Amino acid sequence: MGEVAVEVKLPGQVEPDVLALPVPEGGEAALSNGAKVLDEQLKGRLGRLAEDGELRGELGKTLVLHTDGDLRARHLAAAGIGRVEDLDSDALRTAAAAVARATDEVGGTLAWLLDETLPLPLDEQARAVVEGIVLGSYRPGRWKTGERRPRSVDRIVLCAADDGALAEAGARTARVARWVNWARDLANSPPNELTPEGLAARAAELELHHLRADALDPQRIDELGMGALAAVGRASANGPRLIVLRYEPSQPARADLTLGLVGKAITFDAGGISLKPALKMEDMKGDMAGGAAVLAGTAAIAELGLPIRVLTVLAAAENLVSGESFRPGDILRAANGKTIEITKTQAEVRLLLAA
């Protein structure tokens, strides 16, 4: 999970691999503001493309041009942002993600021209653009043999005047988006790699200030009487884990307040005895996405140094079938002493949350 540097510079101060130009939809508006300046440098190529209907500004449509030395950038990406009257952060995020995907053969430095005439403040534009580029650059196919590796964007330059606020907003956004991609990696991991124990190991690898990770193994889960969690995980050779993270900042804004996060982390869900259909069962490796989200969210809070105490709990297990499976009709006892009658073993989520 590589770092992405975020800088703010004036357009003439950067020589990026890709320069992205937001293009609104509709006639002459496609060549307004900064686009006209660039069009002059490109000897009217943008205007001709607009006349031919190739430069339309539709949301998510990206047109990539080689600049042939006419600009300081190697490539120009005309990023469709849709109708100006409909523009919001999500539209700009969508456009930035489309640029990242369209230029993944290039990578390197991607510069984006912020536009003061758009109906979004520059700081909001900056956050949407950075988030879109980082999230749009994500590729889930890293396990494929011989898969072409896209060239990653390692530097984002926001082209505008800055008093420091834009750079700070962009950098914070990049850090949060990087943790989102980390969670996506966990959710896309094959279940033979990301077992409950493997997920606990990934939590233990987080080396962030004031963050501590612990995990209860199957023996300790039994000792504490967590009959619901133990039952869900006992059919698998990969025993369950209860993963606990504690973030204790040195100066919390309120010492009496703790944010609690709870994540479902079924690293593979076959449904137990109430077996799921075979069709699309491979997607059940993602049944731990909620756990991945709260794990990454806790890490992001710690990296940003937010002044709030956090307690995060992930109940991790594989819901499989064996002679040890819990059954419809079984009565389990949770850690708080409450009894639970099982009618369908696919409904394991409430059992995990009850422990």
LUMMARSE-739961 format. One line per 5 residues: number of its first residue (from 1); for each residue x, y, z of C-alpha. Coordinates in nm, 4 decimals. Example, Ala and Ser with C-alpha at 12.3 -4.5 7.8 and 13.67 -1.06 7.14 Angstrom:
! LUMMARSE-739961
1	1.2300,-0.4500,0.7800 | 1.3670,-0.1060,0.7140 .
//
This chain:
! LUMMARSE-739961
1	0.0000,0.0000,0.0000 | 0.2174,0.2806,-0.1320 | 0.2136,0.6385,-0.0122 | 0.0841,0.9039,-0.2504 | 0.2369,1.2491,-0.2105 .
6	0.0039,1.5470,-0.2540 | 0.1320,1.8920,-0.3488 | -0.0216,2.2201,-0.4599 | 0.1535,2.4212,-0.7298 | 0.0701,2.6744,-0.9963 .
11	0.0271,2.5185,-1.3420 | 0.3571,2.6550,-1.4714 | 0.5520,2.5077,-1.1789 | 0.5027,2.1398,-1.2571 | 0.5976,1.8984,-1.5365 .
16	0.3617,1.6063,-1.4752 | 0.3287,1.2790,-1.6590 | -0.0436,1.3539,-1.6926 | -0.2231,1.6868,-1.6699 | -0.5978,1.6464,-1.6103 .
21	-0.8352,1.9146,-1.7279 | -1.1963,1.9079,-1.5999 | -1.4294,1.9490,-1.8978 | -1.7967,2.0330,-1.8390 | -2.0612,1.9011,-2.0713 .
26	-2.2164,2.1221,-2.3342 | -2.0948,2.3200,-2.6346 | -1.8652,2.6133,-2.5773 | -1.8495,2.5448,-2.2036 | -1.6132,2.2573,-2.2841 .
31	-1.3496,2.5130,-2.3797 | -1.3929,2.7644,-2.1020 | -1.1357,2.9005,-1.8587 | -0.8118,2.7043,-1.8406 | -0.9097,2.4885,-2.1368 .
36	-0.8811,2.7849,-2.3728 | -0.5262,2.8560,-2.2592 | -0.4278,2.4945,-2.3070 | -0.6021,2.4839,-2.6435 | -0.3864,2.7700,-2.7662 .
41	-0.0737,2.5821,-2.6602 | -0.2056,2.2684,-2.8308 | -0.2635,2.4603,-3.1561 | -0.6409,2.4266,-3.1392 | -0.6565,2.0472,-3.0975 .
46	-0.9112,2.0642,-2.8159 | -1.1391,2.2890,-3.0185 | -1.1271,2.0571,-3.3153 | -1.2024,1.7558,-3.0960 | -1.4998,1.9403,-2.9460 .
51	-1.6298,2.0246,-3.2938 | -1.5961,1.6597,-3.3984 | -1.7901,1.5443,-3.0927 | -1.4988,1.3582,-2.9368 | -1.4649,1.6055,-2.6499 .
56	-1.8098,1.6114,-2.4930 | -1.7607,1.6434,-2.1202 | -1.9881,1.3521,-2.0290 | -1.9388,1.2434,-1.6684 | -1.6727,0.9732,-1.6436 .
61	-1.5615,1.0037,-2.0079 | -1.1863,1.0616,-2.0393 | -0.9958,1.1589,-2.3537 | -0.6171,1.1173,-2.3302 | -0.3908,1.3086,-2.5689 .
66	-0.0167,1.3008,-2.6273 | 0.0986,1.6607,-2.6065 | 0.3959,1.6160,-2.8439 | 0.5938,1.8686,-2.6433 | 0.3360,2.1486,-2.6752 .
71	0.2737,2.1341,-2.2985 | 0.5053,2.0699,-2.0074 | 0.2976,1.7564,-1.9388 | 0.3569,1.4397,-2.1411 | -0.0154,1.3655,-2.1632 .
76	-0.3331,1.5675,-2.1307 | -0.6422,1.3958,-1.9905 | -0.9693,1.5749,-2.0660 | -1.1922,1.4620,-1.7786 | -1.5669,1.4805,-1.8336 .
81	-1.7422,1.6186,-1.5246 | -2.0979,1.6328,-1.6608 | -2.3308,1.9317,-1.6485 | -2.2035,2.2191,-1.4348 | -2.5441,2.2659,-1.2714 .
86	-2.5338,1.9031,-1.1548 | -2.1744,1.9093,-1.0336 | -2.1021,1.7880,-0.6816 | -1.8142,1.6172,-0.5028 | -1.9255,1.2741,-0.6135 .
91	-1.9233,1.3755,-0.9803 | -1.5736,1.5189,-0.9497 | -1.4618,1.2048,-0.7649 | -1.6040,0.9914,-1.0459 | -1.4201,1.1981,-1.3074 .
96	-1.0895,1.1750,-1.1188 | -1.1241,0.7976,-1.0807 | -1.1907,0.7675,-1.4543 | -0.8702,0.9621,-1.5280 | -0.6695,0.7349,-1.2976 .
101	-0.8005,0.4264,-1.4781 | -0.7534,0.5738,-1.8254 | -0.3902,0.6656,-1.7580 | -0.2731,0.3595,-1.5644 | -0.0194,0.2882,-1.8397 .
106	0.1477,0.6187,-1.7500 | 0.1472,0.6519,-1.3705 | 0.3981,0.8807,-1.2016 | 0.2813,1.2363,-1.1401 | -0.0796,1.3299,-1.2099 .
111	-0.1666,1.6990,-1.1982 | -0.5240,1.8276,-1.1857 | -0.6326,2.1820,-1.2744 | -0.8636,2.3083,-1.0022 | -1.1214,2.5514,-1.1400 .
116	-1.2495,2.8457,-0.9368 | -1.5433,2.8935,-1.1751 | -1.6956,2.5573,-1.0828 | -1.9709,2.5633,-0.8179 | -1.7544,2.3821,-0.5619 .
121	-1.5032,2.5413,-0.3236 | -1.1425,2.4595,-0.4082 | -1.0892,2.2613,-0.0880 | -1.3908,2.0447,-0.1726 | -1.2585,1.9990,-0.5266 .
126	-0.9188,1.9018,-0.3851 | -1.0619,1.6355,-0.1542 | -1.2828,1.4870,-0.4273 | -1.0013,1.4778,-0.6833 | -0.7475,1.3168,-0.4497 .
131	-0.9972,1.0605,-0.3269 | -1.1033,0.9759,-0.6822 | -0.7455,0.9322,-0.8040 | -0.6336,0.7143,-0.5130 | -0.9463,0.4971,-0.5142 .
136	-0.9612,0.4851,-0.8942 | -0.6008,0.3658,-0.9103 | -0.6847,0.0531,-0.7108 | -0.6548,-0.2788,-0.8939 | -0.7767,-0.6064,-0.7378 .
141	-0.5937,-0.8424,-0.9751 | -0.2567,-0.8644,-0.8037 | -0.2912,-1.2403,-0.7499 | -0.3124,-1.3140,-1.1234 | -0.0124,-1.4879,-1.2772 .
146	0.1419,-1.2664,-1.5415 | -0.1062,-0.9872,-1.4757 | 0.0019,-0.6579,-1.6263 | 0.0918,-0.4310,-1.3413 | -0.0428,-0.0790,-1.3883 .
151	0.1954,0.2052,-1.3193 | 0.0892,0.3622,-0.9944 | 0.0309,0.7304,-0.9342 | 0.2838,0.8241,-0.6683 | 0.2367,1.2010,-0.6744 .
156	-0.0744,1.4161,-0.7121 | -0.0327,1.7844,-0.7880 | -0.3310,2.0134,-0.7424 | -0.2839,2.3122,-0.9712 | -0.3973,2.6266,-0.7901 .
161	-0.2725,2.9018,-0.5631 | -0.2510,2.7762,-0.2051 | -0.2173,2.9092,0.1466 | -0.1389,2.5633,0.2813 | -0.4988,2.4561,0.3413 .
166	-0.5391,2.2788,0.0069 | -0.2238,2.0746,0.0529 | -0.3302,1.9720,0.4039 | -0.6807,1.8755,0.2879 | -0.5371,1.6758,-0.0008 .
171	-0.2814,1.4952,0.2144 | -0.5410,1.3945,0.4766 | -0.7716,1.2668,0.2053 | -0.4928,1.0632,0.0475 | -0.4142,0.8951,0.3800 .
176	-0.7785,0.7998,0.4407 | -0.8210,0.6743,0.0823 | -0.5064,0.4647,0.1191 | -0.6636,0.2847,0.4158 | -0.9803,0.2308,0.2113 .
181	-0.7670,0.0520,-0.0497 | -0.6028,-0.1498,0.2286 | -0.9480,-0.2658,0.3391 | -1.0300,-0.3531,-0.0223 | -0.7163,-0.5659,-0.0371 .
186	-0.8340,-0.7559,0.2710 | -1.1805,-0.8090,0.1236 | -1.0311,-0.9330,-0.2042 | -0.7840,-1.1693,-0.0363 | -0.8457,-1.5402,-0.1013 .
191	-0.9787,-1.7270,0.2021 | -0.6883,-1.9722,0.2032 | -0.4625,-1.6719,0.2750 | -0.6880,-1.4619,0.4969 | -0.8052,-1.7000,0.7686 .
196	-0.9264,-1.5712,1.1063 | -0.5723,-1.6164,1.2355 | -0.4381,-1.4389,0.9276 | -0.6701,-1.1444,0.9846 | -0.5519,-1.1230,1.3454 .
201	-0.1936,-1.1196,1.2170 | -0.2732,-0.8312,0.9823 | -0.4167,-0.6357,1.2750 | -0.1034,-0.7061,1.4794 | 0.1129,-0.5673,1.1974 .
206	-0.0373,-0.2199,1.2379 | 0.2408,-0.0147,1.3925 | 0.0757,0.3166,1.4705 | 0.1124,0.5472,1.7683 | -0.1185,0.4738,2.0595 .
211	-0.2757,0.1731,1.8827 | -0.2623,-0.1757,2.0344 | -0.4008,-0.4948,1.8838 | -0.4765,-0.8210,2.0657 | -0.6531,-1.1415,1.9635 .
216	-0.8194,-1.4164,2.1650 | -0.7531,-1.7687,2.0345 | -1.0105,-2.0534,2.0378 | -0.9027,-2.1757,2.3805 | -0.9459,-1.8333,2.5374 .
221	-1.2794,-1.7853,2.3561 | -1.4015,-2.1098,2.5163 | -1.2684,-2.0114,2.8584 | -1.4643,-1.6857,2.8457 | -1.7834,-1.8713,2.7565 .
226	-1.8262,-1.7162,2.4120 | -2.0432,-2.0021,2.2952 | -2.1930,-1.8245,1.9951 | -1.8596,-1.7294,1.8349 | -1.7095,-2.0679,1.9206 .
231	-2.0010,-2.2516,1.7577 | -1.9769,-2.0594,1.4298 | -1.6061,-2.1298,1.3972 | -1.5730,-2.4829,1.5314 | -1.6389,-2.6666,1.2003 .
236	-1.3230,-2.5180,1.0492 | -0.9635,-2.6271,1.0988 | -0.8916,-2.2524,1.1112 | -1.0246,-2.1614,1.4519 | -1.2001,-1.8326,1.5326 .
241	-1.0372,-1.5225,1.6722 | -1.1734,-1.2268,1.8642 | -0.9615,-0.9320,1.7526 | -0.9533,-0.6239,1.9745 | -0.7902,-0.2896,1.8930 .
246	-0.7533,-0.0047,2.1383 | -0.6573,0.3452,2.0337 | -0.5681,0.5635,2.3295 | -0.4494,0.9116,2.2234 | -0.2368,1.0945,2.4762 .
251	-0.4827,1.3845,2.5002 | -0.8361,1.2773,2.4052 | -1.0880,1.5566,2.3632 | -1.3120,1.3717,2.6118 | -1.1577,1.1148,2.8408 .
256	-1.5026,0.9851,2.9367 | -1.6038,0.9076,2.5768 | -1.5017,0.6015,2.3736 | -1.6015,0.5322,2.0137 | -1.6937,0.1662,1.9754 .
261	-1.6607,-0.0074,1.6382 | -1.7726,-0.3660,1.5771 | -1.6985,-0.5565,1.2575 | -1.8283,-0.8816,1.1138 | -1.5303,-1.0842,0.9924 .
266	-1.6465,-1.4146,0.8435 | -1.3397,-1.4870,0.6330 | -1.5390,-1.7455,0.4396 | -1.9070,-1.8263,0.4708 | -2.0285,-2.1547,0.3246 .
271	-2.3441,-2.1227,0.5335 | -2.2714,-2.4130,0.7672 | -2.5223,-2.6999,0.7602 | -2.7694,-2.4562,0.5987 | -2.5356,-2.4693,0.3012 .
276	-2.5369,-2.1819,0.0542 | -2.5813,-2.2491,-0.3209 | -2.2573,-2.3278,-0.5007 | -2.3201,-2.0553,-0.7600 | -2.1209,-1.7472,-0.6613 .
281	-2.0129,-1.9019,-0.3308 | -1.6592,-1.7804,-0.4107 | -1.7817,-1.4290,-0.3360 | -1.8304,-1.5284,0.0270 | -1.4607,-1.4606,0.0870 .
286	-1.5804,-1.1006,0.1149 | -1.8060,-1.1723,0.4113 | -1.5404,-1.0088,0.6263 | -1.5609,-0.6699,0.4490 | -1.7286,-0.5115,0.7504 .
291	-1.4410,-0.6235,0.9708 | -1.1912,-0.4932,0.7152 | -1.3701,-0.1570,0.7119 | -1.3591,-0.1022,1.0883 | -1.0010,-0.2294,1.1046 .
296	-0.8892,0.0149,0.8354 | -1.1016,0.2914,0.9855 | -0.9361,0.2464,1.3238 | -0.5930,0.2561,1.1594 | -0.6862,0.5763,0.9756 .
301	-0.8008,0.7374,1.3010 | -0.4704,0.6443,1.4637 | -0.2600,0.7680,1.1718 | -0.4450,1.0987,1.1642 | -0.4000,1.1287,1.5408 .
306	-0.7648,1.2110,1.6075 | -0.8278,1.2977,1.9744 | -1.0874,1.0314,2.0443 | -1.0543,0.6998,2.2252 | -1.1538,0.4013,2.0117 .
311	-1.2332,0.0412,2.0998 | -1.2699,-0.1873,1.7968 | -1.3809,-0.5503,1.8086 | -1.3783,-0.7984,1.5187 | -1.5305,-1.1423,1.5554 .
316	-1.3497,-1.3572,1.2977 | -1.4461,-1.7098,1.1957 | -1.5037,-1.9446,0.9023 | -1.8596,-2.0793,0.8785 | -1.7997,-2.4215,0.7217 .
321	-1.9428,-2.7749,0.7345 | -1.7956,-3.0716,0.9218 | -1.8826,-3.3190,1.1927 | -1.8211,-3.0327,1.4371 | -2.0770,-2.7983,1.2767 .
326	-2.3410,-2.6368,1.4906 | -2.6901,-2.7426,1.3851 | -3.0402,-2.6057,1.3444 | -3.2073,-2.6869,1.6741 | -2.8916,-2.6374,1.8821 .
331	-2.9120,-2.4053,2.1804 | -2.5980,-2.2004,2.2412 | -2.5025,-1.9862,2.5372 | -2.3381,-1.6484,2.4713 | -2.0793,-1.4841,2.6952 .
336	-2.3475,-1.2835,2.8774 | -2.5347,-1.6045,2.9640 | -2.8146,-1.5514,2.7126 | -2.9302,-1.8696,2.5375 | -2.9786,-1.8743,2.1610 .
341	-3.1762,-2.1312,1.9641 | -3.0435,-2.1973,1.6134 | -3.2932,-2.2264,1.3296 | -3.0623,-2.1489,1.0354 | -2.6837,-2.1684,1.0415 .
346	-2.6538,-1.9126,0.7604 | -2.7684,-1.6476,1.0075 | -2.4312,-1.6475,1.1813 | -2.3821,-1.2714,1.1888 | -2.6011,-1.2154,1.4920 .
351	-2.4133,-1.4964,1.6661 | -2.0795,-1.3287,1.6007 | -2.2080,-0.9981,1.7326 | -2.3514,-1.1703,2.0393 | -2.0331,-1.3800,2.0940 .
//
